[in-house]
Amino acid sequence: MTNITKEVFDNLEQEIDVFAKNKTLGSSEAKPYLDEYHSKIIDYFKQVNDITGNIDFDNLNQYPVVPMNFKERYEYMIERKYHFMGYRQMKTFKTELIKMNASYQT
């Protein structure tokens, strides 16, 4: 897995924000970007928590960097990934992860 940085998210957001502005997040053109964005968020969560396999949702407290209500928000993001509020949740979640990781590193 390659190292995921804030810039990776910023580049994807530039593309996705155009679809959001035009209210076309559910389009076949937007879906691959949203899928990649969601995938990068999960990969970043695994990266900052040094997870090599699957996320253990039953033992989230074992990880050092876990945003509040992680499991519920994760399920919501999957459910609403191609909708504006799902995208907003992913952006908020990503920002929290980055900030929490920076705080954890210091």
C-alpha atoms as one frame of an Amber mdcrd trajectory, in Angstrom:
protein
   0.000   0.000   0.000   1.369   3.391  -0.966   1.569   6.175   1.572  -1.639
   8.219   1.467  -1.279  11.948   2.093  -3.659  14.893   2.358  -2.733  15.803
  -1.224  -4.197  12.517  -2.487  -7.533  13.517  -0.957  -7.252  17.112  -2.174
  -6.785  15.954  -5.776  -9.803  13.664  -5.612 -11.903  16.367  -3.948 -11.151
  18.771  -6.796 -12.693  16.268  -9.199 -15.617  15.266  -6.969 -16.502  18.831
  -5.955 -17.361  19.591  -9.597 -19.913  16.765  -9.557 -21.236  17.945  -6.181
 -21.643  21.493  -7.479 -23.522  20.212 -10.520 -25.610  17.834  -8.374 -24.383
  14.802 -10.324 -22.719  12.735  -7.593 -24.926   9.784  -8.541 -23.787   9.824
 -12.166 -21.761   7.029 -13.720 -18.936   9.541 -14.229 -18.790  10.512 -10.538
 -19.108   7.048  -8.990 -15.536   5.867  -9.728 -14.151   9.001  -8.030 -16.399
   8.483  -4.994 -15.453   4.808  -4.826 -11.772   5.721  -4.909 -12.261   8.465
  -2.302 -14.026   6.054   0.052 -11.363   3.421  -0.538  -8.594   5.938   0.212
 -10.285   6.920   3.485 -10.386   3.293   4.602  -6.810   2.730   3.431  -5.720
   5.867   5.306  -7.471   4.632   8.470  -5.575   1.358   8.126  -2.330   3.219
   7.425  -2.477   5.444  10.509  -3.508   2.516  12.708  -0.980   0.107  11.189
  -3.677  -2.388  10.136  -2.602  -4.949   7.550  -5.801  -6.991   7.271  -9.428
  -6.140   7.866 -10.644  -3.566  10.369 -11.828  -5.249  13.573 -15.087  -3.370
  14.144 -15.745  -5.252  17.380 -12.480  -4.038  18.918 -12.065  -0.493  17.600
 -10.706   0.618  20.977  -7.491  -1.283  20.219  -6.579   1.287  17.554  -4.927
   4.597  18.510  -6.708   6.811  15.926 -10.478   6.247  15.777 -12.980   9.066
  15.147 -16.094   9.131  17.304 -18.939   6.838  16.183 -16.624   5.222  13.656
 -18.713   2.141  12.908 -21.981   4.044  12.463 -20.347   6.651  10.273 -18.579
   3.978   8.227 -21.928   2.281   7.556 -23.542   5.632   6.692 -20.758   6.440
   4.231 -21.258   3.120   2.461 -25.025   3.575   2.404 -24.951   7.175   1.139
 -21.664   7.234  -0.774 -23.219   8.554  -4.003 -25.276  11.263  -2.317 -24.249
  14.750  -1.256 -24.556  14.087   2.487 -22.567  10.870   2.177 -19.802  12.763
   0.410 -19.898  15.480   3.095 -19.598  12.787   5.765 -16.583  11.306   3.979
 -14.914  14.736   3.798 -15.577  15.413   7.484 -14.391  11.943   8.442 -11.196
  12.363   6.404 -10.461  15.716   8.045 -10.966  14.239  11.514  -8.668  11.318
  10.717  -5.910  13.628   9.489  -6.193  15.907  12.540  -6.390  13.017  14.998
  -3.387  11.341  13.408  -1.359  14.562  13.570  -2.276  14.914  17.240  -1.394
  11.278  17.911   2.004  11.650  16.212   3.084  14.535  18.475
